[in-house]
Amino acid sequence: SFIATVWNYACGQNGPPLDLHVDPKKAPGCGECFDLALADRYPKEEYCTPGVLSKPFDTQHSPVKWNKQPKEMVVGFFRKPGQRLISAYRNGRHASGFPPPEFEKLTAACKSGRSAAYVRFPGIAGCYARMLTGANCAESEKARDWKAFDHGKARLAEALQRVDQMAFVGLTERWDESICLFHRMFPGRFSEAQLLNHHHGKGGGRSYDESELLDFHDTVDEQIYDAAARRFEALLRLHVGEHVSACGDIHAKLAASRGTEARERCSCRAMQRQCGKSLERNLDCGNCPRQRLQFLNIPAISARKAAVQCVEDEGVCRLPENVKSMMPKSSGQAPARSSRFLPRQAESSIDSKIQASAREAITSARAVIDQNQTNSTMKARAVKLLDNLMNQLVSLKREGADAARTMEDKLFSWTFSTPSTG
C-alpha cells in the first residue's frame, strides 16, 4: 500500500488530485493488485514527473540495484520478519527467485508442516538481507552454488549499511506515523487514501499469531528490522522533533472531513465517473483501465493494445469499434452498439462465466479435500461450506429478471469503478 504514497508524490502533484481509492482488481487472476491497478489508471509515462521515479522502478518484488540508482532515491518499508514470513506463506508461499522444481519441493514440504515448514525451508529466511544487496527474496540452490544455506548471514553487514543509506525508512507496524513522516520529508499533496490498507491479503490487515512458526526466528532479518527501526526513530527526531506527533493535525483534519457531504462528492465513485478529469469537482479519475477488458475474455495482449477511449465530458469509457473481433467466439456475441465499457450482453456473459468458473473451482476443491484432508471434522466443515457456495450459485439463476438486472448493475459498477465497491 506504500505505492499509494509513492505514486501520489511522484505522479499526483500536477493538475487535479488523483483519486487513490482504486479498485485492486486489475484483471482476472489479479484481484489483489492495487499497485498494478493504480498504474493502469494513472500511467507513469503520462502522469509522473520525470526523474522522480528511477528508470528501473518496479513494484513486483525486485531487489535494490544500488548501481542503477543513487542511494538518495531509495525508500522503503519494513515489517517485522515473523509477520512478513507468515504473510508470505499465506499469500501463495511467496518465493520469488525459486525455479519451478524448487518451488514444488517447497510446496510439498508445506503440506505437512505448513508455515513452520515454509520458514525453515532452505532459501526462505533472510529475504531482507538479499533484497537490500541486489539478490532475489528467495535464494535458490543455484544462486548459492548448491552450498549450504546460511540464512543470509554473508549479506548481513552490507544490508545493515544499506539501511543507513536509505533516504526514507518506514515501519508497517507504525503505518500512519511513517506516512506522515514521508510527507514531512517530501512535501506535497496529501490524500486520506495514503493511510488506508489497500492490500489486505489473507490476514485482513490483522497481526498474525507467530506461535504457529514453532519458535522459529529469522535472526538475520530481525537484526535488519531493528536497524530500520533505529533509522526510523532518527528520522523522526530530525524531521519532526522530540515528543511531537509526526501527523500533527493531519488526523484531526481527516476525521473532520470523513463522512461529510463535501468528501462524499469528491470521489469518482460518487460522481459515477469511469475516467477523465472533473473540473467541477477538481478530481482526476484517470485513464480507462484497458486490462479490465480481460473480464470480457479478451486476451491480455489484445487488451493492452485496445484503443479504449475516455469521453471526458461524460466521464465514460467507450469500447473500440473492433471489440467484437477481439472477443473469442466462446464468449458470446458482442452487441452492435459498443458505447459502454461493458455492454449488457457482455456483462451477462461474464456473470455466467464467473458462475461456471466458481462451480468448477468448488468441485476441484472438494476433490482436493477428499484426497488430502485427514481430519474428519475439518473435512466436514469444508465440504459444508463448499455446498453452501454451490447452493448460492444455483439460487442466483432463480431470482428472476429484476434480480438479475440488479446483479448486472453491480457487476457493471464493479468492473469500471475507480474505488472498490465490494
N, C-alpha and C positions, 0 to 999 in steps of 0.2 A: 503493500500500500504506500510505501515511501515514494513510489513513482508518481503519485498524485502531486506531491510537493515538488519533486524534481521537474515534472512536466509543467506545472503551474509557473515555476520560476523561470524555466528556460523557454517556454513556448506561450505563456499566457500573460505577458506583461504589456503587449501592444494590442490596440483595438479593444473591442468589448471583452469583458471577462469570460473565461471558459466555464461551462457547466461540467464540473468534475464528477458529478453523480452519474457516471457512465455505467450502463449495464455490463457486467463482466462476461456475459455470454457472447463471445466473439463469433463462433461458428459451431456446427455440430462437432462434438468431441472436445470442445474447448469452452466449457461452461464456467470455469473459474479463471478467466484470462483477462483480468482487469487491465493489466499493462498493455496487452496487445489490442484490446478493445479501445483503450484510450488513444493509442497511436493510430488506430484505424479512423477514429473520429477527427483527431487533430494531428495530421501527419507532420513528422519532423521537418521535412523539406519545405512545407508550406507555412507552418506556424512558429517554428523555433528560431530564436535569434542566432544567427551564425556565430560559431565559436564558443557558445555556452556549453553545449554538449560535445564531448570528444568524438572524433570520427569513428572509432570502434565502439561507440556507445551501444550497449545491448542490455536487455533485461532478462535474458534466458540463461542464468547460471554460468555466465562467463567469468573466468578468473581475471584478476587485475594484471594487466600487462604494463608494468611501470616504464618500460622503454618506449611505449607508444603514447603516453600522455604524462604531462608534468604532475608531480605529486600534489600541486596546488589544486588540481581538478578532481582529486579522488575523495569521495564522500561515501559514507556507508552506515548501515545499522547493524547492531549486533544483538543476538538473542542468547539467552542462557543455553549453553550447549545441550543439556539434558532435554530441555523443551524443544530445541530445534531438531534433535535426533528423533524424538517421538513423533513430531510433526512430519518429518521426512518419511518415517516408516508408514504413517497412516495415509500419506498422500502418494501412494504408489511405490513405496520403498525406493525413494529417490536415490539414485546412484549415478549421477552424471559423470561419465568417464569410464564406466564399465562397458566392455563389449557384450553383445548378446549372450554368449556362452557363460560369462562370469555372472551376469545378471540372473541367468537361470539357476545357477548354483546358489546365489543369494536367496532367490525366491524359494527354492527347495529347503534351505536352512530355516527360513522364517515360518514354514508350515508347522513346525513343531515348537520352535522357540519364540516365535513372534518377535516383538520389539526387542526383547532381551537378546535374541539371536542376531537380529539385524545390527545392533550397535557393536556386537563383538565380531562381526564378520570382517575378515581382513580387507582393508581398503576403505572402510566407512569412517572410522574415527579420525579426527584431525582435519576436518574439512576446512575450517578457518585457516589453519596453517598453510594448507596447499593453495587455496584460492587467493590468499594475500601474497603469495610468492609465485604466481603465474601458472599454477597447475590446476587440474580439474578437482572438483569436490571429492569424488571417489577415486582412489588410486588403484588402478588395475595392476595385475601381476606383471604385465609387460612394462608398464610405466616404471616399476621398481626393479626391472631386470630379474624378475622371479626370485628376488631376495626376500628375506623375512620382513614382514610388515612392522614398521617402527612407530605406528600411530601418529606420524607427523613430527616426531622429535627432531629430526635432522633439519626441519624448516622452522622450528620454533624461534630461534634467535632473530632470523631475518623478519619473520612475521611480526614479532614484537616491535621491531624497529619501524616497520611499515605503518603500524597503528599510530605511532607518534608522529608520523609524517603526513597523515591524512588531514585534509582541510577541515573536515567535519566528521564527528562520530556521534551517533545516536544510539539509544538503547530501547529495544522493543518494550521492555518492562516499564519504561518511563516515557511512553509514547508522546503525550501532549507536551511535556517539558522539552523533549527532543525536537519536535516540530517547531515549537515556539523559539527554541534556541537557533535552529536553522534560519528562521525568519529574521531573527535579530542579526545574525551574521551575514545573511544575504537578503537585504530588504527588498520588498516588492509587494505585490498584491497578495492578500491572504484570503484563503477560502475555508469555510467551515468543513468542506469535504476533506481537507487535509488531516483532520482529526478523527476521521472515521476509518473503520476496518473494512476495506474493500475486498479483502481476500480471506474469507472466513475459514477455508479449509475444512478438515474433518472435525476439528475441535470446537468450531463455533466461536472462536475468539477466547475460549477459556484456557486456564493453565492446566497442564496435564499432571497427573499423579506420577512422579518419577519413580515410585517404588516398583512399577512394572519393569524397570530396567534391571532389577535384581542386583542393586549395589554397584552397577557399572558407572564409572566416571570417565569422561573424556578429558583426561588430565591436561593434555596439550591445549585443547581449545578452551578449557576453563582458565588457563593462565592468560590466554589471549583475551578472553572476555573480561577478566579482571583488569588487564591493561587498558582495554577500551573504556571500562567504567572509570578508571582514573583519568583518562584523557577527556572523557565527557565532563567530569567534575571540574577539571582545569579549564575547559572551555566555558563552563557556566560562570566560574569566578571571573574569567577575563571579560566576557561579553555581557554578563548580567549583574554580577556582584554578589556579595555575601548576604544571606538571609533575604533574598528578593526572589519573587516568583518569575520564572522565565516567561510565563504567559502574561504577566501583568494583568491588564484589564481585558485581555482578549476573551477569556471565558465569560466574563460578565456581559460583554457586548454580544457574543454569540448567543448566550442564554436569552438575552432580551429580544433578539431577532428571531429566534426559533418559534415557529407556530404563528407568527404574525401574518397578517394579510399580505404585507409587502413581501415577506420572504416566500410565501406560497406562490405569489405571482411571478417571482423572478426565478423560474426554473423552466427548462424546456418541456418537462412533463406537464406542468400546469398550463403552459401555453399551447400544448399539443403540437409542438414543432418537432419535426423529424431532423431538421438540418438548417443551416444558414444562420445569418445574423439578424437579431431582432433589434432594430434601432430604437424602437419604442421602449423596450424593456432593458436595453443595453446589455445583451447577453448573446454569446456566440454558441450555437448548438452544433457546430462542426460540419464535417462532410457526411455524405451518405455512406454508411458502413457497408462497403461492397462485399466484404467477406460473409455477410449475413445472407447473401444470395444462395449460399450453400444450403440454407434451410429449404430452398426450393429444389434441392437435389442437383444444383448446378455445380459442376466440378470446380475445385478451388482455383485452378489456373484460369478458367473462364471467368470466374467471379472477380479475380484481380484485374482482369482486362475490361470488365464490363463498364460501359460508359453511363453509369447511373448519374442522373442529373438532379441537382437540387434547385427547385423553383423558389428563389429567395423570397418573393412576395408572399407566397403561401406557406413557406417552410415545409414543403413536401418533397419527398424523393420520388422520382419517376423512373420506371424501368426503361431500359433501352428497347428500341423497336424490335431488335433481333433476339429478344429474350426467349421467344418460343423455340427458335432453332438451338438455343443453348441448353434447353431443358431436355433431358433424356426422355425417350418415349414412355418409359415406365412410370414417369412422374405425372402423367396426365397431360391434357391439352391446356396450354396457356390461353387466356382469353384474348379476344380480338383487341380489346382496349387494354393497353398496358399503362394506365395513368397512375396507378398506385404502386408503391414499392412492393407490396404483397397483394396481388389481386385476390378476390374472394375464392375463386376456384383453386388457386394455388394454396390458400390457407387450408381449405378442406383437404387437399392432397397431403399437406404437411401433417394435419391432425390425424388422418388415417395412418400415415407412415409412422408417426410417433406411437400410436396405439400398437401397430404391428411390431415395431421395434421393441416396445416395452414388453409386449406379450412374449416375444422371443427371448428377451433378457430374463424374464421371470422363469420361463421354462428351463433355460440354461442354469439359472441359479438353483432351482430345485434339484437339477441333476447333480450339480456340484455338491450340494448339501448331502444328498443321498450317498455320494461316494466318499465324502471326507469327514462329515460331522459324526463323531462317535458319541458325543454327549446327547442322550435321548431327549432331555428337557430342552436344551438349546435348539435341537433339531426341530422339535415340535413347535417352539415359538417362531422359528424362522419360517417354517412351512405355513403356519397360520398367517403370518404377516404377508407372505407372498400370495396366499389365497385371497386375502383381503384386497391386495392390489389388483389382482386379476378381476375380482368382482367389481371393483370401481371402474376398471376399463370397460367392462361389459355394460355397466349401467350408463356410461357416457353415451352409448349409442341408442339408449332407450328414453332419453329425456325429451325428445320431441324437437320440432323445428326451432321454437323460440329459445330453448336452452342451448341448442347447437349454435344458433346465431350469437348468443352471448359468449359462448366458448370461443367462437371465431373472433369476436371483437377483442377478447382478452389476448388471444394469440397474436392478433394483428398489432395490438398495442405493445405486447412484449417484444415483438420482433423489430419494430422500428424505433422504439423509445430510447431516449438517451439514458434516463435513470432506470434502475431496476424496478420492475413492477411486481416482483414476487413470482 
